[in-house]
Each structure stands twice: as structure tokens, then as C-alpha cells.
Amino acid sequence: MSSSKNLLIWVQSNVNHYPGVQVTNFGKCWADGLAFCALIHACRPELLDFNSLDKDPASALTNLRIAFTAFKQMGVPALLDAEDVVEIQEPKSIQTQIIEYVSFR
């Protein structure tokens, strides 16, 4: 099994039980910010209130900014811009951000 597949399985086991989150890849599933927020909340719930996040797709930038602010509070470098995640959804970049998170958590 590839390292990407292993990372995806690990992410799914941590976030797919959150309302509105269903991670099946490292692309579009991350564009609304909820998967990033769920991943952070799963390990550091004090950093953000997942239940207070707006699940409306129009709130994607806000949710991503909340997630990237939480990354910074953890000392995890934010390697992505919220706008890039919404517009580009580049799988390798998203994987790299998650790997950085895993190494810091």
C-alpha cells in the first residue's frame, strides 16, 4: 500500500465521523475547510469549536482560515493559502500540509 493511501486511511479514521466531512481524496474534499478543521479538532479540540463552524460552502475561506490559524497556534507551518485550497485543490500540496500537521501533533 502506498504512503498516500496510508495517509488517506489515517485521515479518514480521524475525520469521517464529523458532520459534513467525508474525505475520499486529497483534492476537492478539503476545499470547504471542514476536513482540516475536523483533523485539528480530533487531536486538539481546544483550538477550535468544530460544531460552531458554518457548513455552508460559501464559508470555505473562513473555515480554512480558522484551520490555518490553529495550525500556527500548534507551531505547524501553514504551507497553503486558503484561496489556493478553494480554487486549486492540488493533492500533493494538501498531502504535504497534512504531513506537516502529523509531524507536529
FIKE-402008 format. One line per field, with one value per residue (C-alpha): residue number from 1; residue in three letters; x, y, z. Coordinates in pm, whole numbers. Example, Ala and Ser with C-alpha at 12.3 -4.5 7.8 and 13.67 -1.06 7.14 Angstrom:
% residues 2
nr = [1, 2]
rest = [ALA, SER]
east = [1230, 1367]
north = [-450, -106]
up = [780, 714]
% end
This chain:
% residues 105
nr = [1, 2, 3, 4, 5, 6, 7, 8, 9, 10, 11, 12, 13, 14, 15, 16, 17, 18, 19, 20, 21, 22, 23, 24, 25, 26, 27, 28, 29, 30, 31, 32, 33, 34, 35, 36, 37, 38, 39, 40, 41, 42, 43, 44, 45, 46, 47, 48, 49, 50, 51, 52, 53, 54, 55, 56, 57, 58, 59, 60, 61, 62, 63, 64, 65, 66, 67, 68, 69, 70, 71, 72, 73, 74, 75, 76, 77, 78, 79, 80, 81, 82, 83, 84, 85, 86, 87, 88, 89, 90, 91, 92, 93, 94, 95, 96, 97, 98, 99, 100, 101, 102, 103, 104, 105]
rest = [MET, SER, SER, SER, LYS, ASN, LEU, LEU, ILE, TRP, VAL, GLN, SER, ASN, VAL, ASN, HIS, TYR, PRO, GLY, VAL, GLN, VAL, THR, ASN, PHE, GLY, LYS, CYS, TRP, ALA, ASP, GLY, LEU, ALA, PHE, CYS, ALA, LEU, ILE, HIS, ALA, CYS, ARG, PRO, GLU, LEU, LEU, ASP, PHE, ASN, SER, LEU, ASP, LYS, ASP, PRO, ALA, SER, ALA, LEU, THR, ASN, LEU, ARG, ILE, ALA, PHE, THR, ALA, PHE, LYS, GLN, MET, GLY, VAL, PRO, ALA, LEU, LEU, ASP, ALA, GLU, ASP, VAL, VAL, GLU, ILE, GLN, GLU, PRO, LYS, SER, ILE, GLN, THR, GLN, ILE, ILE, GLU, TYR, VAL, SER, PHE, ARG]
east = [0, 134, 217, -55, -313, -193, -218, -568, -679, -535, -713, -1042, -1023, -985, -1234, -1504, -1728, -1754, -2078, -2033, -1690, -1631, -1270, -1220, -917, -664, -837, -1189, -1276, -1059, -1191, -1457, -1208, -1414, -1175, -879, -1084, -1201, -843, -728, -1029, -974, -637, -658, -1026, -939, -810, -1143, -1510, -1599, -1971, -1975, -1829, -2058, -2111, -2230, -1984, -1984, -1792, -1500, -1247, -1348, -1321, -980, -852, -968, -781, -462, -473, -500, -203, 1, -104, 30, 357, 265, 366, 71, 208, -111, -323, -695, -764, -541, -719, -1058, -950, -680, -723, -379, -350, 28, 13, -273, -87, 223, 21, -125, 218, 343, 47, 116, 481, 383, 83]
north = [0, 345, 611, 834, 561, 503, 876, 887, 592, 761, 1087, 908, 727, 1062, 1282, 1093, 1074, 1455, 1604, 1725, 1564, 1277, 1257, 1035, 1206, 1485, 1727, 1862, 1707, 1971, 2280, 2376, 2371, 2129, 1835, 2047, 2171, 1818, 1689, 1959, 1914, 1537, 1588, 1939, 2019, 2322, 2507, 2534, 2462, 2234, 2250, 2628, 2617, 2718, 2412, 2628, 2602, 2982, 2975, 2779, 3062, 3136, 2769, 2735, 3049, 2908, 2584, 2760, 2984, 2672, 2520, 2829, 2803, 2447, 2556, 2388, 2597, 2685, 2582, 2669, 2977, 2942, 3084, 2823, 2536, 2664, 2735, 2481, 2182, 2042, 1695, 1693, 2030, 1917, 1595, 1795, 2019, 1713, 1552, 1872, 1855, 1489, 1565, 1844, 1699]
up = [0, -91, 165, 15, 65, 422, 495, 346, 561, 872, 790, 724, 1058, 1233, 1048, 860, 1168, 1180, 1042, 685, 644, 405, 291, -12, -168, -122, -357, -357, -17, 150, -31, 226, 516, 724, 683, 801, 1097, 1184, 1170, 1410, 1637, 1654, 1825, 1969, 2036, 2246, 1938, 1758, 1809, 1520, 1595, 1554, 1202, 920, 699, 407, 113, 98, 430, 289, 314, 673, 771, 604, 777, 1111, 1038, 929, 1237, 1453, 1267, 1354, 1721, 1716, 1555, 1227, 929, 704, 366, 180, 136, 195, -150, -316, -144, -258, -615, -698, -463, -551, -392, -333, -158, 63, 148, 236, 470, 643, 678, 843, 1083, 1166, 1243, 1487, 1665]
% end
